[in-house]
């Protein structure tokens, strides 16, 4: 399903939620029109997802249906829809360095960042060499022409925030991410050293889900939760963002389940050491 199809589906689902409020209030379209002052044709278009309601429309709708208690959640859901998917090419038009600068204030105002990564080292733990390898892959795939040095410098804001101690971090990483080589062997060995070092920071909790673990929750897309106010997740063709309380609550529940699958402390560092040994044995071979 394309991003446009998903946006269309989201708008239709939102229209159905408003229709549900009308039905619970035992109102037909004509009665809702009389109470709200909206034309019947507009009500129909909104419920079918063919017209995007304004926030004032939603307020009037909730008041007419006696559902004012649902207004905050509905407003949050409505605001999310148009920003739900952000195409990578659009996000990167200003350049990778500028993209990093744009999210810097978010990092600086957040007190706790929860991060799950299934296939790569989380950005906040990446060394410059590893970051460079990732950016080179992204630039090649998306045909970007950024200055790589500037882009790497922009991304290193994340590392500085981690080391500043101004924010707490809780990481859950699939062990498979440690075995996916990005850059040279030397780059990977340096990255393993840094993970082992950062795991000892007072503001860092590092969990690693071992290979072959009996799972109670399956691996999925990587995501980051900023306090309890925002979720960001990157996919092949777009970045997903949500500030919707119910969605954030779902991601927090997922994160807790993933945490329960992870090992910490010495056991986590042993997972890093195992990945290091395999890398070194391949190099010798």
C-alpha positions as CSV (number, residue, x, y, z in Angstrom):
1,X,0.0,0.0,0.0
2,X,1.4,3.4,-1.0
3,X,1.6,6.4,1.4
4,X,-1.3,8.1,-0.4
5,X,-3.4,4.9,0.0
6,X,-2.5,4.8,3.7
7,X,-3.5,8.5,4.1
8,X,-6.7,7.9,2.3
9,X,-7.5,4.9,4.6
10,X,-6.6,7.0,7.6
11,X,-9.0,9.7,6.6
12,X,-11.7,7.1,5.9
13,X,-11.1,5.6,9.4
14,X,-11.3,9.0,11.0
15,X,-14.6,9.6,9.2
16,X,-15.9,6.3,10.5
17,X,-15.0,7.3,14.1
18,X,-17.1,10.5,13.7
19,X,-19.9,8.4,12.3
20,X,-19.7,6.2,15.3
21,X,-20.2,9.1,17.6
22,X,-23.3,10.1,15.7
23,X,-24.7,6.5,15.9
24,X,-24.0,6.2,19.6
25,X,-25.8,9.5,20.1
26,X,-28.7,8.0,18.1
27,X,-28.7,10.8,15.6
28,X,-29.3,10.5,11.9
29,X,-27.7,12.8,9.4
30,X,-30.5,15.3,9.4
31,X,-30.6,15.5,13.2
32,X,-26.9,16.0,13.4
33,X,-27.2,18.7,10.8
34,X,-29.8,20.5,12.8
35,X,-27.8,20.4,16.0
36,X,-24.4,21.3,14.4
37,X,-25.4,23.7,11.7
38,X,-23.4,21.6,9.1
39,X,-25.0,20.7,5.8
40,X,-26.1,17.1,5.4
41,X,-23.9,16.7,2.3
42,X,-20.9,17.9,4.3
43,X,-21.6,15.4,7.1
44,X,-21.8,12.6,4.5
45,X,-18.6,13.5,2.8
46,X,-16.7,13.7,6.2
47,X,-18.0,10.3,7.3
48,X,-17.0,8.8,3.9
49,X,-13.5,10.3,4.2
50,X,-14.1,12.4,1.1
51,X,-13.7,15.7,3.0
52,X,-11.2,16.5,5.6
53,X,-13.0,18.2,8.6
54,X,-11.5,21.2,10.3
55,X,-10.8,21.2,14.0
56,X,-13.8,23.5,14.5
57,X,-16.0,20.9,12.6
58,X,-14.7,18.2,15.1
59,X,-15.5,20.4,18.1
60,X,-19.0,21.1,16.8
61,X,-19.6,17.4,16.0
62,X,-18.5,16.3,19.5
63,X,-20.7,18.9,21.1
64,X,-23.7,17.9,19.0
65,X,-23.2,14.2,19.9
66,X,-22.5,14.9,23.6
67,X,-19.0,13.4,23.2
68,X,-16.8,16.3,24.4
69,X,-14.7,13.9,26.5
70,X,-13.4,12.4,23.2
71,X,-12.4,15.7,21.7
72,X,-8.7,15.8,22.8
73,X,-8.0,12.3,21.3
74,X,-9.9,13.2,18.1
75,X,-8.0,16.5,17.7
76,X,-4.7,14.7,18.2
77,X,-5.7,12.0,15.6
78,X,-6.8,14.6,13.1
79,X,-3.5,16.5,13.4
80,X,-1.5,13.3,12.9
81,X,-3.2,12.3,9.6
82,X,-1.6,14.9,7.4
83,X,1.8,14.6,8.9
84,X,1.6,10.9,9.4
85,X,3.8,10.0,6.4
86,X,6.8,12.1,5.4
87,X,8.5,10.9,2.2
88,X,12.2,10.5,2.5
89,X,12.9,12.4,-0.6
90,X,10.9,15.4,0.6
91,X,12.4,15.3,4.0
92,X,15.9,15.2,2.5
93,X,15.5,17.9,-0.1
94,X,17.1,20.4,2.2
95,X,20.0,18.0,2.8
96,X,20.9,15.5,5.4
97,X,22.8,18.0,7.6
98,X,19.8,20.4,7.6
99,X,17.5,17.5,8.4
100,X,19.6,16.7,11.4
101,X,19.6,20.3,12.5
102,X,15.8,20.4,12.2
103,X,15.3,17.6,14.8
104,X,17.9,18.9,17.2
105,X,15.4,20.9,19.3
106,X,13.3,17.7,19.7
107,X,16.3,15.9,21.1
108,X,17.2,18.7,23.5
109,X,13.8,19.1,25.0
110,X,13.2,15.3,25.6
111,X,14.0,13.8,29.0
112,X,13.7,10.1,28.0
113,X,14.2,8.5,24.6
114,X,13.2,4.9,24.1
115,X,14.7,3.3,20.9
116,X,14.2,0.0,19.3
117,X,16.3,-1.1,16.3
118,X,16.1,-4.5,14.6
119,X,18.8,-4.2,11.9
120,X,21.1,-1.3,12.7
121,X,22.9,0.4,15.6
122,X,20.6,3.2,17.0
123,X,21.7,6.6,15.7
124,X,22.4,7.9,19.2
125,X,25.0,5.1,19.7
126,X,26.7,5.4,16.2
127,X,30.3,6.3,15.9
128,X,31.3,8.8,13.2
129,X,32.7,6.0,11.0
130,X,29.5,3.9,11.3
131,X,27.4,7.0,10.7
132,X,29.4,7.8,7.6
133,X,28.7,4.3,6.2
134,X,25.0,4.6,6.9
135,X,24.8,8.1,5.2
136,X,26.7,6.8,2.2
137,X,24.2,4.0,1.8
138,X,21.2,6.4,2.2
139,X,22.8,8.9,-0.3
140,X,23.4,6.2,-2.8
141,X,20.0,4.8,-2.6
142,X,18.1,8.1,-2.8
143,X,20.5,9.7,-5.3
144,X,21.4,12.5,-2.9
145,X,24.4,14.8,-3.5
146,X,25.0,16.1,0.0
147,X,28.4,16.9,1.3
148,X,29.0,13.7,3.3
149,X,31.3,15.4,5.8
150,X,28.6,18.0,6.6
151,X,25.9,15.3,6.8
152,X,28.0,13.2,9.3
153,X,28.6,16.3,11.4
154,X,24.9,17.0,11.5
155,X,24.1,13.5,12.6
156,X,26.7,13.6,15.4
157,X,24.4,15.9,17.4
158,X,22.8,12.7,18.6
159,X,26.0,11.4,20.0
160,X,26.7,14.7,21.8
161,X,23.3,14.6,23.4
162,X,23.8,11.0,24.6
163,X,27.2,11.9,26.1
164,X,25.9,15.2,27.7
165,X,23.8,13.2,30.2
166,X,21.0,15.7,29.8
167,X,18.6,13.0,28.6
168,X,18.0,9.3,29.6
169,X,18.1,6.6,27.0
170,X,16.6,3.1,26.9
171,X,17.8,1.0,24.0
172,X,16.6,-2.4,22.8
173,X,18.5,-3.8,19.9
174,X,18.1,-7.1,18.1
175,X,21.4,-9.0,18.1
176,X,21.1,-9.3,14.4
177,X,21.9,-5.6,14.1
178,X,25.3,-6.3,15.5
179,X,26.1,-8.7,12.7
180,X,25.0,-6.5,9.9
181,X,28.4,-4.9,8.8
182,X,28.3,-1.2,7.9
183,X,31.6,0.1,6.7
184,X,35.0,-1.7,7.2
185,X,36.0,-4.2,9.8
186,X,37.8,-1.4,11.6
187,X,34.7,0.8,11.6
188,X,32.7,-2.1,13.1
189,X,35.3,-2.9,15.8
190,X,35.3,0.8,16.8
191,X,31.5,0.7,16.9
192,X,31.5,-2.3,19.2
193,X,34.0,-0.6,21.5
194,X,31.7,2.4,21.7
195,X,28.6,0.4,22.5
196,X,30.4,-1.4,25.3
197,X,31.6,2.0,26.6
198,X,28.2,3.7,26.3
199,X,26.4,0.8,28.0
200,X,28.2,1.9,31.3
201,X,26.8,5.5,31.2
202,X,24.5,6.4,34.0
203,X,21.9,7.7,31.6
204,X,21.9,4.6,29.3
205,X,20.0,1.3,29.6
206,X,21.2,-1.1,26.9
207,X,19.2,-4.2,26.1
208,X,20.0,-6.7,23.4
209,X,17.7,-9.5,22.2
210,X,19.8,-12.6,21.6
211,X,19.7,-14.6,18.4
212,X,17.5,-17.6,18.7
213,X,15.5,-16.2,21.6
214,X,12.1,-17.7,22.2
215,X,9.9,-14.8,21.2
216,X,6.7,-13.5,22.8
217,X,6.7,-10.5,20.4
218,X,8.1,-10.5,16.9
219,X,10.8,-8.2,15.5
220,X,9.3,-5.2,13.7
221,X,10.2,-1.8,12.3
222,X,12.6,0.3,14.3
223,X,11.0,3.2,16.3
224,X,11.9,5.9,18.7
225,X,9.6,7.2,21.5
226,X,10.3,10.7,22.8
227,X,9.0,11.0,26.4
228,X,5.3,10.2,25.9
229,X,4.7,12.9,23.3
230,X,6.0,11.6,19.9
231,X,6.8,8.4,18.0
232,X,9.1,8.3,14.9
233,X,9.7,5.3,12.8
234,X,11.5,5.0,9.4
235,X,10.4,2.6,6.7
236,X,11.7,2.0,3.2
237,X,9.8,4.8,1.5
238,X,8.7,7.1,4.3
239,X,9.0,8.2,7.9
240,X,6.0,7.7,10.2
241,X,5.3,10.2,13.0
242,X,2.5,10.2,15.5
243,X,1.6,12.4,18.5
244,X,-1.6,10.5,19.0
245,X,-1.9,9.3,22.7
246,X,-3.5,5.9,21.8
247,X,-0.8,5.2,19.2
248,X,2.0,6.3,21.6
249,X,0.5,4.0,24.3
250,X,0.6,1.1,21.9
251,X,4.3,1.7,21.0
252,X,5.1,2.0,24.7
253,X,3.5,-1.4,25.3
254,X,5.4,-2.9,22.4
255,X,8.6,-1.5,23.8
256,X,8.0,-3.0,27.2
257,X,7.4,-6.4,25.6
258,X,10.6,-6.1,23.6
259,X,12.5,-5.1,26.9
260,X,11.2,-8.3,28.4
261,X,13.0,-10.3,25.7
262,X,16.3,-8.4,26.1
263,X,19.3,-9.1,28.2
264,X,21.2,-6.4,30.1
265,X,24.4,-5.6,31.8
266,X,27.2,-8.3,31.4
267,X,24.8,-10.5,29.3
268,X,24.3,-7.6,26.9
269,X,28.0,-6.9,26.6
270,X,28.6,-10.6,26.0
271,X,26.3,-10.3,23.0
272,X,28.5,-7.5,21.6
273,X,31.6,-9.6,22.3
274,X,30.2,-12.5,20.4
275,X,29.5,-10.3,17.4
276,X,33.0,-9.0,17.6
277,X,34.5,-12.5,17.7
278,X,32.6,-13.5,14.6
279,X,33.6,-10.4,12.7
280,X,37.3,-11.0,13.6
281,X,37.1,-14.7,12.6
282,X,35.7,-13.8,9.2
283,X,38.5,-11.3,8.7
284,X,41.1,-13.9,9.5
285,X,39.5,-16.5,7.3
